[in-house]
Amino acid sequence: MSITQQHLLDAYRARSLGEPAPPAPGTHDRQVVREWRDQRRFRVVLAGRPVRHRLRDALGRWQRRPT
């Protein structure tokens, strides 16, 4: 069963029971990733290590690379 089929089944059950429909798959993905990143950075700061911006640093190195 795909995630879409499961969502449709859950929505049908909720409607037949008079409950609110569940959120669509992927609705809160950005918020979850943002909270995970913030929590990870917070743990790094508590451990006394510098916060690194790995993606930003890698892109900066790639842009400064001699052609």
Predicted model as a PDB file, atoms N, CA, C, CB and O in Angstrom, pLDDT in the B-factor column:
MODEL        1                                                                  
ATOM      1  N   MET A   1       0.850  -1.175   0.000  1.00 88.00           N  
ATOM      2  CA  MET A   1       0.000   0.000   0.000  1.00 88.00           C  
ATOM      3  C   MET A   1       0.890   1.230   0.000  1.00 88.00           C  
ATOM      4  CB  MET A   1      -0.964   0.002   1.218  1.00 88.00           C  
ATOM      5  O   MET A   1       1.809   1.349   0.809  1.00 88.00           O  
ATOM      6  N   SER A   2       0.608   2.129  -0.905  1.00 91.00           N  
ATOM      7  CA  SER A   2       1.410   3.349  -0.990  1.00 91.00           C  
ATOM      8  C   SER A   2       0.980   4.341   0.096  1.00 91.00           C  
ATOM      9  CB  SER A   2       1.278   3.992  -2.395  1.00 91.00           C  
ATOM     10  O   SER A   2      -0.049   4.170   0.750  1.00 91.00           O  
ATOM     11  N   ILE A   3       1.788   5.368   0.264  1.00 90.00           N  
ATOM     12  CA  ILE A   3       1.485   6.377   1.273  1.00 90.00           C  
ATOM     13  C   ILE A   3       0.203   7.151   0.914  1.00 90.00           C  
ATOM     14  CB  ILE A   3       2.672   7.349   1.423  1.00 90.00           C  
ATOM     15  O   ILE A   3      -0.548   7.571   1.794  1.00 90.00           O  
ATOM     16  N   THR A   4      -0.025   7.327  -0.381  1.00 91.00           N  
ATOM     17  CA  THR A   4      -1.235   8.021  -0.822  1.00 91.00           C  
ATOM     18  C   THR A   4      -2.481   7.190  -0.526  1.00 91.00           C  
ATOM     19  CB  THR A   4      -1.155   8.337  -2.323  1.00 91.00           C  
ATOM     20  O   THR A   4      -3.494   7.716  -0.066  1.00 91.00           O  
ATOM     21  N   GLN A   5      -2.397   5.899  -0.792  1.00 94.00           N  
ATOM     22  CA  GLN A   5      -3.524   5.015  -0.505  1.00 94.00           C  
ATOM     23  C   GLN A   5      -3.807   4.964   0.998  1.00 94.00           C  
ATOM     24  CB  GLN A   5      -3.247   3.602  -1.042  1.00 94.00           C  
ATOM     25  O   GLN A   5      -4.966   4.972   1.414  1.00 94.00           O  
ATOM     26  N   GLN A   6      -2.748   4.911   1.811  1.00 95.00           N  
ATOM     27  CA  GLN A   6      -2.928   4.896   3.258  1.00 95.00           C  
ATOM     28  C   GLN A   6      -3.586   6.186   3.732  1.00 95.00           C  
ATOM     29  CB  GLN A   6      -1.582   4.696   3.965  1.00 95.00           C  
ATOM     30  O   GLN A   6      -4.461   6.158   4.598  1.00 95.00           O  
ATOM     31  N   HIS A   7      -3.170   7.313   3.169  1.00 94.00           N  
ATOM     32  CA  HIS A   7      -3.761   8.596   3.548  1.00 94.00           C  
ATOM     33  C   HIS A   7      -5.248   8.634   3.183  1.00 94.00           C  
ATOM     34  CB  HIS A   7      -3.010   9.757   2.862  1.00 94.00           C  
ATOM     35  O   HIS A   7      -6.074   9.088   3.976  1.00 94.00           O  
ATOM     36  N   LEU A   8      -5.582   8.159   1.988  1.00 95.00           N  
ATOM     37  CA  LEU A   8      -6.985   8.140   1.575  1.00 95.00           C  
ATOM     38  C   LEU A   8      -7.817   7.246   2.481  1.00 95.00           C  
ATOM     39  CB  LEU A   8      -7.106   7.672   0.128  1.00 95.00           C  
ATOM     40  O   LEU A   8      -8.948   7.590   2.824  1.00 95.00           O  
ATOM     41  N   LEU A   9      -7.264   6.099   2.871  1.00 96.00           N  
ATOM     42  CA  LEU A   9      -7.965   5.198   3.789  1.00 96.00           C  
ATOM     43  C   LEU A   9      -8.168   5.860   5.159  1.00 96.00           C  
ATOM     44  CB  LEU A   9      -7.182   3.877   3.946  1.00 96.00           C  
ATOM     45  O   LEU A   9      -9.249   5.779   5.742  1.00 96.00           O  
ATOM     46  N   ASP A  10      -7.120   6.511   5.662  1.00 96.00           N  
ATOM     47  CA  ASP A  10      -7.234   7.201   6.955  1.00 96.00           C  
ATOM     48  C   ASP A  10      -8.252   8.344   6.877  1.00 96.00           C  
ATOM     49  CB  ASP A  10      -5.855   7.747   7.397  1.00 96.00           C  
ATOM     50  O   ASP A  10      -9.025   8.554   7.812  1.00 96.00           O  
ATOM     51  N   ALA A  11      -8.251   9.073   5.771  1.00 96.00           N  
ATOM     52  CA  ALA A  11      -9.214  10.167   5.615  1.00 96.00           C  
ATOM     53  C   ALA A  11     -10.641   9.626   5.556  1.00 96.00           C  
ATOM     54  CB  ALA A  11      -8.902  10.985   4.343  1.00 96.00           C  
ATOM     55  O   ALA A  11     -11.554  10.219   6.131  1.00 96.00           O  
ATOM     56  N   TYR A  12     -10.838   8.507   4.866  1.00 96.00           N  
ATOM     57  CA  TYR A  12     -12.168   7.893   4.794  1.00 96.00           C  
ATOM     58  C   TYR A  12     -12.638   7.443   6.176  1.00 96.00           C  
ATOM     59  CB  TYR A  12     -12.156   6.697   3.824  1.00 96.00           C  
ATOM     60  O   TYR A  12     -13.786   7.677   6.554  1.00 96.00           O  
ATOM     61  N   ARG A  13     -11.746   6.795   6.927  1.00 97.00           N  
ATOM     62  CA  ARG A  13     -12.106   6.351   8.279  1.00 97.00           C  
ATOM     63  C   ARG A  13     -12.450   7.530   9.184  1.00 97.00           C  
ATOM     64  CB  ARG A  13     -10.960   5.542   8.894  1.00 97.00           C  
ATOM     65  O   ARG A  13     -13.422   7.487   9.938  1.00 97.00           O  
ATOM     66  N   ALA A  14     -11.635   8.587   9.096  1.00 97.00           N  
ATOM     67  CA  ALA A  14     -11.884   9.761   9.929  1.00 97.00           C  
ATOM     68  C   ALA A  14     -13.225  10.396   9.573  1.00 97.00           C  
ATOM     69  CB  ALA A  14     -10.749  10.787   9.771  1.00 97.00           C  
ATOM     70  O   ALA A  14     -13.979  10.812  10.453  1.00 97.00           O  
ATOM     71  N   ARG A  15     -13.511  10.466   8.286  1.00 96.00           N  
ATOM     72  CA  ARG A  15     -14.779  11.070   7.863  1.00 96.00           C  
ATOM     73  C   ARG A  15     -15.968  10.237   8.329  1.00 96.00           C  
ATOM     74  CB  ARG A  15     -14.815  11.227   6.336  1.00 96.00           C  
ATOM     75  O   ARG A  15     -16.981  10.784   8.766  1.00 96.00           O  
ATOM     76  N   SER A  16     -15.844   8.914   8.235  1.00 96.00           N  
ATOM     77  CA  SER A  16     -16.962   8.064   8.643  1.00 96.00           C  
ATOM     78  C   SER A  16     -17.162   8.075  10.157  1.00 96.00           C  
ATOM     79  CB  SER A  16     -16.737   6.637   8.162  1.00 96.00           C  
ATOM     80  O   SER A  16     -18.271   7.827  10.631  1.00 96.00           O  
ATOM     81  N   LEU A  17     -16.102   8.359  10.926  1.00 96.00           N  
ATOM     82  CA  LEU A  17     -16.208   8.432  12.384  1.00 96.00           C  
ATOM     83  C   LEU A  17     -16.473   9.853  12.875  1.00 96.00           C  
ATOM     84  CB  LEU A  17     -14.938   7.899  13.022  1.00 96.00           C  
ATOM     85  O   LEU A  17     -16.649  10.070  14.074  1.00 96.00           O  
ATOM     86  N   GLY A  18     -16.503  10.813  11.966  1.00 96.00           N  
ATOM     87  CA  GLY A  18     -16.767  12.202  12.343  1.00 96.00           C  
ATOM     88  C   GLY A  18     -15.573  12.897  12.962  1.00 96.00           C  
ATOM     89  O   GLY A  18     -15.739  13.885  13.678  1.00 96.00           O  
ATOM     90  N   GLU A  19     -14.388  12.410  12.707  1.00 96.00           N  
ATOM     91  CA  GLU A  19     -13.158  12.998  13.245  1.00 96.00           C  
ATOM     92  C   GLU A  19     -12.509  13.887  12.173  1.00 96.00           C  
ATOM     93  CB  GLU A  19     -12.164  11.879  13.716  1.00 96.00           C  
ATOM     94  O   GLU A  19     -12.823  13.759  10.989  1.00 96.00           O  
ATOM     95  N   PRO A  20     -11.614  14.776  12.582  1.00 95.00           N  
ATOM     96  CA  PRO A  20     -10.927  15.603  11.582  1.00 95.00           C  
ATOM     97  C   PRO A  20      -9.982  14.748  10.737  1.00 95.00           C  
ATOM     98  CB  PRO A  20     -10.143  16.747  12.269  1.00 95.00           C  
ATOM     99  O   PRO A  20      -9.400  13.778  11.223  1.00 95.00           O  
ATOM    100  N   ALA A  21      -9.841  15.119   9.483  1.00 93.00           N  
ATOM    101  CA  ALA A  21      -8.977  14.378   8.573  1.00 93.00           C  
ATOM    102  C   ALA A  21      -7.510  14.567   8.944  1.00 93.00           C  
ATOM    103  CB  ALA A  21      -9.219  14.821   7.126  1.00 93.00           C  
ATOM    104  O   ALA A  21      -7.129  15.642   9.409  1.00 93.00           O  
ATOM    105  N   PRO A  22      -6.681  13.544   8.749  1.00 93.00           N  
ATOM    106  CA  PRO A  22      -5.251  13.687   9.042  1.00 93.00           C  
ATOM    107  C   PRO A  22      -4.585  14.594   8.004  1.00 93.00           C  
ATOM    108  CB  PRO A  22      -4.557  12.300   9.070  1.00 93.00           C  
ATOM    109  O   PRO A  22      -5.105  14.745   6.899  1.00 93.00           O  
ATOM    110  N   PRO A  23      -3.446  15.197   8.343  1.00 91.00           N  
ATOM    111  CA  PRO A  23      -2.762  16.052   7.365  1.00 91.00           C  
ATOM    112  C   PRO A  23      -2.229  15.218   6.203  1.00 91.00           C  
ATOM    113  CB  PRO A  23      -1.607  16.829   8.036  1.00 91.00           C  
ATOM    114  O   PRO A  23      -1.926  14.035   6.357  1.00 91.00           O  
ATOM    115  N   ALA A  24      -2.123  15.842   5.061  1.00 90.00           N  
ATOM    116  CA  ALA A  24      -1.608  15.155   3.882  1.00 90.00           C  
ATOM    117  C   ALA A  24      -0.137  14.789   4.083  1.00 90.00           C  
ATOM    118  CB  ALA A  24      -1.780  16.033   2.625  1.00 90.00           C  
ATOM    119  O   ALA A  24       0.576  15.486   4.805  1.00 90.00           O  
ATOM    120  N   PRO A  25       0.321  13.715   3.459  1.00 89.00           N  
ATOM    121  CA  PRO A  25       1.734  13.334   3.577  1.00 89.00           C  
ATOM    122  C   PRO A  25       2.641  14.445   3.076  1.00 89.00           C  
ATOM    123  CB  PRO A  25       2.010  12.042   2.800  1.00 89.00           C  
ATOM    124  O   PRO A  25       2.401  15.029   2.019  1.00 89.00           O  
ATOM    125  N   GLY A  26       3.682  14.728   3.840  1.00 89.00           N  
ATOM    126  CA  GLY A  26       4.644  15.744   3.442  1.00 89.00           C  
ATOM    127  C   GLY A  26       4.284  17.155   3.860  1.00 89.00           C  
ATOM    128  O   GLY A  26       5.005  18.098   3.534  1.00 89.00           O  
ATOM    129  N   THR A  27       3.180  17.319   4.578  1.00 89.00           N  
ATOM    130  CA  THR A  27       2.728  18.656   4.955  1.00 89.00           C  
ATOM    131  C   THR A  27       3.719  19.356   5.882  1.00 89.00           C  
ATOM    132  CB  THR A  27       1.366  18.575   5.625  1.00 89.00           C  
ATOM    133  O   THR A  27       3.950  20.557   5.746  1.00 89.00           O  
ATOM    134  N   HIS A  28       4.302  18.622   6.815  1.00 92.00           N  
ATOM    135  CA  HIS A  28       5.154  19.224   7.837  1.00 92.00           C  
ATOM    136  C   HIS A  28       6.626  18.847   7.667  1.00 92.00           C  
ATOM    137  CB  HIS A  28       4.677  18.808   9.212  1.00 92.00           C  
ATOM    138  O   HIS A  28       7.395  18.960   8.621  1.00 92.00           O  
ATOM    139  N   ASP A  29       7.033  18.405   6.482  1.00 92.00           N  
ATOM    140  CA  ASP A  29       8.408  17.954   6.281  1.00 92.00           C  
ATOM    141  C   ASP A  29       9.428  19.059   6.517  1.00 92.00           C  
ATOM    142  CB  ASP A  29       8.571  17.408   4.885  1.00 92.00           C  
ATOM    143  O   ASP A  29      10.440  18.835   7.180  1.00 92.00           O  
ATOM    144  N   ARG A  30       9.177  20.232   5.989  1.00 93.00           N  
ATOM    145  CA  ARG A  30      10.130  21.335   6.170  1.00 93.00           C  
ATOM    146  C   ARG A  30      10.295  21.699   7.638  1.00 93.00           C  
ATOM    147  CB  ARG A  30       9.678  22.564   5.381  1.00 93.00           C  
ATOM    148  O   ARG A  30      11.408  21.947   8.101  1.00 93.00           O  
ATOM    149  N   GLN A  31       9.209  21.728   8.355  1.00 94.00           N  
ATOM    150  CA  GLN A  31       9.272  22.067   9.776  1.00 94.00           C  
ATOM    151  C   GLN A  31      10.060  21.017  10.556  1.00 94.00           C  
ATOM    152  CB  GLN A  31       7.857  22.204  10.357  1.00 94.00           C  
ATOM    153  O   GLN A  31      10.839  21.360  11.445  1.00 94.00           O  
ATOM    154  N   VAL A  32       9.864  19.758  10.234  1.00 94.00           N  
ATOM    155  CA  VAL A  32      10.576  18.681  10.917  1.00 94.00           C  
ATOM    156  C   VAL A  32      12.074  18.775  10.659  1.00 94.00           C  
ATOM    157  CB  VAL A  32      10.045  17.314  10.466  1.00 94.00           C  
ATOM    158  O   VAL A  32      12.871  18.630  11.586  1.00 94.00           O  
ATOM    159  N   VAL A  33      12.465  19.016   9.414  1.00 94.00           N  
ATOM    160  CA  VAL A  33      13.884  19.127   9.079  1.00 94.00           C  
ATOM    161  C   VAL A  33      14.498  20.336   9.763  1.00 94.00           C  
ATOM    162  CB  VAL A  33      14.077  19.223   7.559  1.00 94.00           C  
ATOM    163  O   VAL A  33      15.618  20.260  10.268  1.00 94.00           O  
ATOM    164  N   ARG A  34      13.778  21.447   9.784  1.00 94.00           N  
ATOM    165  CA  ARG A  34      14.288  22.653  10.434  1.00 94.00           C  
ATOM    166  C   ARG A  34      14.477  22.431  11.937  1.00 94.00           C  
ATOM    167  CB  ARG A  34      13.335  23.834  10.189  1.00 94.00           C  
ATOM    168  O   ARG A  34      15.487  22.856  12.499  1.00 94.00           O  
ATOM    169  N   GLU A  35      13.520  21.772  12.591  1.00 96.00           N  
ATOM    170  CA  GLU A  35      13.642  21.507  14.019  1.00 96.00           C  
ATOM    171  C   GLU A  35      14.779  20.539  14.308  1.00 96.00           C  
ATOM    172  CB  GLU A  35      12.336  20.954  14.568  1.00 96.00           C  
ATOM    173  O   GLU A  35      15.485  20.691  15.305  1.00 96.00           O  
ATOM    174  N   TRP A  36      14.964  19.536  13.438  1.00 94.00           N  
ATOM    175  CA  TRP A  36      16.058  18.586  13.616  1.00 94.00           C  
ATOM    176  C   TRP A  36      17.401  19.305  13.512  1.00 94.00           C  
ATOM    177  CB  TRP A  36      15.972  17.451  12.572  1.00 94.00           C  
ATOM    178  O   TRP A  36      18.302  19.064  14.316  1.00 94.00           O  
ATOM    179  N   ARG A  37      17.534  20.192  12.517  1.00 90.00           N  
ATOM    180  CA  ARG A  37      18.780  20.942  12.333  1.00 90.00           C  
ATOM    181  C   ARG A  37      19.056  21.847  13.537  1.00 90.00           C  
ATOM    182  CB  ARG A  37      18.717  21.781  11.041  1.00 90.00           C  
ATOM    183  O   ARG A  37      20.189  21.918  14.012  1.00 90.00           O  
ATOM    184  N   ASP A  38      18.028  22.535  14.029  1.00 92.00           N  
ATOM    185  CA  ASP A  38      18.209  23.407  15.187  1.00 92.00           C  
ATOM    186  C   ASP A  38      18.611  22.616  16.424  1.00 92.00           C  
ATOM    187  CB  ASP A  38      16.932  24.189  15.464  1.00 92.00           C  
ATOM    188  O   ASP A  38      19.467  23.055  17.192  1.00 92.00           O  
ATOM    189  N   GLN A  39      18.003  21.460  16.618  1.00 95.00           N  
ATOM    190  CA  GLN A  39      18.337  20.620  17.770  1.00 95.00           C  
ATOM    191  C   GLN A  39      19.781  20.132  17.672  1.00 95.00           C  
ATOM    192  CB  GLN A  39      17.370  19.418  17.864  1.00 95.00           C  
ATOM    193  O   GLN A  39      20.497  20.098  18.673  1.00 95.00           O  
ATOM    194  N   ARG A  40      20.208  19.755  16.468  1.00 91.00           N  
ATOM    195  CA  ARG A  40      21.584  19.300  16.266  1.00 91.00           C  
ATOM    196  C   ARG A  40      22.577  20.415  16.559  1.00 91.00           C  
ATOM    197  CB  ARG A  40      21.774  18.792  14.835  1.00 91.00           C  
ATOM    198  O   ARG A  40      23.590  20.189  17.221  1.00 91.00           O  
ATOM    199  N   ARG A  41      22.291  21.618  16.068  1.00 89.00           N  
ATOM    200  CA  ARG A  41      23.175  22.753  16.345  1.00 89.00           C  
ATOM    201  C   ARG A  41      23.213  23.079  17.830  1.00 89.00           C  
ATOM    202  CB  ARG A  41      22.727  23.981  15.557  1.00 89.00           C  
ATOM    203  O   ARG A  41      24.268  23.429  18.359  1.00 89.00           O  
ATOM    204  N   PHE A  42      22.082  22.969  18.508  1.00 93.00           N  
ATOM    205  CA  PHE A  42      22.018  23.251  19.946  1.00 93.00           C  
ATOM    206  C   PHE A  42      22.903  22.275  20.719  1.00 93.00           C  
ATOM    207  CB  PHE A  42      20.559  23.168  20.455  1.00 93.00           C  
ATOM    208  O   PHE A  42      23.624  22.673  21.633  1.00 93.00           O  
ATOM    209  N   ARG A  43      22.844  20.979  20.343  1.00 93.00           N  
ATOM    210  CA  ARG A  43      23.680  19.991  21.027  1.00 93.00           C  
ATOM    211  C   ARG A  43      25.161  20.249  20.782  1.00 93.00           C  
ATOM    212  CB  ARG A  43      23.314  18.579  20.570  1.00 93.00           C  
ATOM    213  O   ARG A  43      25.983  20.007  21.666  1.00 93.00           O  
ATOM    214  N   VAL A  44      25.514  20.738  19.589  1.00 90.00           N  
ATOM    215  CA  VAL A  44      26.913  21.055  19.283  1.00 90.00           C  
ATOM    216  C   VAL A  44      27.384  22.205  20.167  1.00 90.00           C  
ATOM    217  CB  VAL A  44      27.084  21.418  17.781  1.00 90.00           C  
ATOM    218  O   VAL A  44      28.491  22.161  20.702  1.00 90.00           O  
ATOM    219  N   VAL A  45      26.561  23.221  20.322  1.00 90.00           N  
ATOM    220  CA  VAL A  45      26.921  24.367  21.156  1.00 90.00           C  
ATOM    221  C   VAL A  45      27.069  23.947  22.615  1.00 90.00           C  
ATOM    222  CB  VAL A  45      25.868  25.480  21.027  1.00 90.00           C  
ATOM    223  O   VAL A  45      27.997  24.389  23.293  1.00 90.00           O  
ATOM    224  N   LEU A  46      26.173  23.106  23.102  1.00 93.00           N  
ATOM    225  CA  LEU A  46      26.276  22.634  24.484  1.00 93.00           C  
ATOM    226  C   LEU A  46      27.548  21.818  24.708  1.00 93.00           C  
ATOM    227  CB  LEU A  46      25.053  21.796  24.848  1.00 93.00           C  
ATOM    228  O   LEU A  46      28.108  21.827  25.804  1.00 93.00           O  
ATOM    229  N   ALA A  47      27.999  21.122  23.684  1.00 92.00           N  
ATOM    230  CA  ALA A  47      29.219  20.328  23.802  1.00 92.00           C  
ATOM    231  C   ALA A  47      30.476  21.195  23.706  1.00 92.00           C  
ATOM    232  CB  ALA A  47      29.247  19.255  22.723  1.00 92.00           C  
ATOM    233  O   ALA A  47      31.582  20.696  23.914  1.00 92.00           O  
ATOM    234  N   GLY A  48      30.321  22.483  23.395  1.00 91.00           N  
ATOM    235  CA  GLY A  48      31.454  23.397  23.339  1.00 91.00           C  
ATOM    236  C   GLY A  48      32.197  23.373  22.015  1.00 91.00           C  
ATOM    237  O   GLY A  48      33.333  23.840  21.941  1.00 91.00           O  
ATOM    238  N   ARG A  49      31.590  22.849  20.987  1.00 86.00           N  
ATOM    239  CA  ARG A  49      32.224  22.804  19.669  1.00 86.00           C  
ATOM    240  C   ARG A  49      31.653  23.921  18.798  1.00 86.00           C  
ATOM    241  CB  ARG A  49      32.013  21.412  18.993  1.00 86.00           C  
ATOM    242  O   ARG A  49      30.527  24.367  19.023  1.00 86.00           O  
ATOM    243  N   PRO A  50      32.421  24.376  17.805  1.00 81.00           N  
ATOM    244  CA  PRO A  50      31.886  25.415  16.919  1.00 81.00           C  
ATOM    245  C   PRO A  50      30.833  24.838  15.981  1.00 81.00           C  
ATOM    246  CB  PRO A  50      33.018  26.066  16.105  1.00 81.00           C  
ATOM    247  O   PRO A  50      30.926  23.688  15.552  1.00 81.00           O  
ATOM    248  N   VAL A  51      29.844  25.645  15.677  1.00 79.00           N  
ATOM    249  CA  VAL A  51      28.800  25.239  14.738  1.00 79.00           C  
ATOM    250  C   VAL A  51      29.371  25.358  13.336  1.00 79.00           C  
ATOM    251  CB  VAL A  51      27.501  26.111  14.899  1.00 79.00           C  
ATOM    252  O   VAL A  51      29.925  26.394  12.970  1.00 79.00           O  
ATOM    253  N   ARG A  52      29.237  24.309  12.561  1.00 79.00           N  
ATOM    254  CA  ARG A  52      29.762  24.312  11.188  1.00 79.00           C  
ATOM    255  C   ARG A  52      28.593  24.352  10.218  1.00 79.00           C  
ATOM    256  CB  ARG A  52      30.662  23.061  10.918  1.00 79.00           C  
ATOM    257  O   ARG A  52      27.542  23.755  10.447  1.00 79.00           O  
ATOM    258  N   HIS A  53      28.808  25.065   9.145  1.00 78.00           N  
ATOM    259  CA  HIS A  53      27.821  25.150   8.074  1.00 78.00           C  
ATOM    260  C   HIS A  53      28.390  24.361   6.904  1.00 78.00           C  
ATOM    261  CB  HIS A  53      27.504  26.652   7.673  1.00 78.00           C  
ATOM    262  O   HIS A  53      28.959  24.934   5.975  1.00 78.00           O  
ATOM    263  N   ARG A  54      28.232  23.049   6.954  1.00 78.00           N  
ATOM    264  CA  ARG A  54      28.906  22.168   6.002  1.00 78.00           C  
ATOM    265  C   ARG A  54      28.526  22.450   4.559  1.00 78.00           C  
ATOM    266  CB  ARG A  54      28.596  20.736   6.325  1.00 78.00           C  
ATOM    267  O   ARG A  54      29.398  22.530   3.693  1.00 78.00           O  
ATOM    268  N   LEU A  55      27.249  22.601   4.291  1.00 81.00           N  
ATOM    269  CA  LEU A  55      26.824  22.836   2.915  1.00 81.00           C  
ATOM    270  C   LEU A  55      27.311  24.180   2.419  1.00 81.00           C  
ATOM    271  CB  LEU A  55      25.309  22.755   2.801  1.00 81.00           C  
ATOM    272  O   LEU A  55      27.823  24.293   1.305  1.00 81.00           O  
ATOM    273  N   ARG A  56      27.149  25.209   3.253  1.00 81.00           N  
ATOM    274  CA  ARG A  56      27.593  26.551   2.864  1.00 81.00           C  
ATOM    275  C   ARG A  56      29.098  26.582   2.635  1.00 81.00           C  
ATOM    276  CB  ARG A  56      27.203  27.578   3.937  1.00 81.00           C  
ATOM    277  O   ARG A  56      29.562  27.192   1.671  1.00 81.00           O  
ATOM    278  N   ASP A  57      29.874  25.927   3.514  1.00 82.00           N  
ATOM    279  CA  ASP A  57      31.328  25.887   3.358  1.00 82.00           C  
ATOM    280  C   ASP A  57      31.726  25.143   2.089  1.00 82.00           C  
ATOM    281  CB  ASP A  57      31.977  25.228   4.576  1.00 82.00           C  
ATOM    282  O   ASP A  57      32.633  25.572   1.376  1.00 82.00           O  
ATOM    283  N   ALA A  58      31.052  24.029   1.803  1.00 84.00           N  
ATOM    284  CA  ALA A  58      31.373  23.252   0.604  1.00 84.00           C  
ATOM    285  C   ALA A  58      31.060  24.052  -0.655  1.00 84.00           C  
ATOM    286  CB  ALA A  58      30.597  21.925   0.596  1.00 84.00           C  
ATOM    287  O   ALA A  58      31.842  24.040  -1.605  1.00 84.00           O  
ATOM    288  N   LEU A  59      29.924  24.747  -0.673  1.00 84.00           N  
ATOM    289  CA  LEU A  59      29.586  25.566  -1.839  1.00 84.00           C  
ATOM    290  C   LEU A  59      30.570  26.717  -2.006  1.00 84.00           C  
ATOM    291  CB  LEU A  59      28.160  26.110  -1.715  1.00 84.00           C  
ATOM    292  O   LEU A  59      30.921  27.076  -3.129  1.00 84.00           O  
ATOM    293  N   GLY A  60      31.015  27.297  -0.896  1.00 84.00           N  
ATOM    294  CA  GLY A  60      31.998  28.373  -0.968  1.00 84.00           C  
ATOM    295  C   GLY A  60      33.321  27.894  -1.526  1.00 84.00           C  
ATOM    296  O   GLY A  60      33.945  28.587  -2.329  1.00 84.00           O  
ATOM    297  N   ARG A  61      33.763  26.695  -1.103  1.00 83.00           N  
ATOM    298  CA  ARG A  61      35.000  26.138  -1.651  1.00 83.00           C  
ATOM    299  C   ARG A  61      34.849  25.852  -3.133  1.00 83.00           C  
ATOM    300  CB  ARG A  61      35.394  24.860  -0.905  1.00 83.00           C  
ATOM    301  O   ARG A  61      35.779  26.066  -3.910  1.00 83.00           O  
ATOM    302  N   TRP A  62      33.683  25.371  -3.526  1.00 82.00           N  
ATOM    303  CA  TRP A  62      33.445  25.042  -4.937  1.00 82.00           C  
ATOM    304  C   TRP A  62      33.461  26.311  -5.795  1.00 82.00           C  
ATOM    305  CB  TRP A  62      32.091  24.301  -5.102  1.00 82.00           C  
ATOM    306  O   TRP A  62      33.965  26.299  -6.918  1.00 82.00           O  
ATOM    307  N   GLN A  63      32.911  27.395  -5.265  1.00 80.00           N  
ATOM    308  CA  GLN A  63      32.895  28.654  -6.029  1.00 80.00           C  
ATOM    309  C   GLN A  63      34.282  29.275  -6.128  1.00 80.00           C  
ATOM    310  CB  GLN A  63      31.932  29.653  -5.387  1.00 80.00           C  
ATOM    311  O   GLN A  63      34.612  29.887  -7.144  1.00 80.00           O  
ATOM    312  N   ARG A  64      35.083  29.130  -5.107  1.00 78.00           N  
ATOM    313  CA  ARG A  64      36.431  29.718  -5.112  1.00 78.00           C  
ATOM    314  C   ARG A  64      37.443  28.861  -5.837  1.00 78.00           C  
ATOM    315  CB  ARG A  64      36.900  29.948  -3.703  1.00 78.00           C  
ATOM    316  O   ARG A  64      38.591  29.275  -6.000  1.00 78.00           O  
ATOM    317  N   ARG A  65      37.050  27.676  -6.276  1.00 71.00           N  
ATOM    318  CA  ARG A  65      37.959  26.753  -6.944  1.00 71.00           C  
ATOM    319  C   ARG A  65      38.448  27.379  -8.252  1.00 71.00           C  
ATOM    320  CB  ARG A  65      37.263  25.389  -7.211  1.00 71.00           C  
ATOM    321  O   ARG A  65      37.648  27.906  -9.025  1.00 71.00           O  
ATOM    322  N   PRO A  66      39.780  27.320  -8.506  1.00 70.00           N  
ATOM    323  CA  PRO A  66      40.299  27.890  -9.754  1.00 70.00           C  
ATOM    324  C   PRO A  66      39.831  27.050 -10.947  1.00 70.00           C  
ATOM    325  CB  PRO A  66      41.856  27.967  -9.718  1.00 70.00           C  
ATOM    326  O   PRO A  66      39.781  25.822 -10.877  1.00 70.00           O  
ATOM    327  N   THR A  67      39.493  27.732 -12.032  1.00 62.00           N  
ATOM    328  CA  THR A  67      39.012  27.017 -13.215  1.00 62.00           C  
ATOM    329  C   THR A  67      40.071  26.893 -14.266  1.00 62.00           C  
ATOM    330  CB  THR A  67      37.815  27.703 -13.794  1.00 62.00           C  
ATOM    331  O   THR A  67      39.825  26.316 -15.325  1.00 62.00           O  
TER     332      THR A  67                                                      
ENDMDL                                                                          
END                                                                             
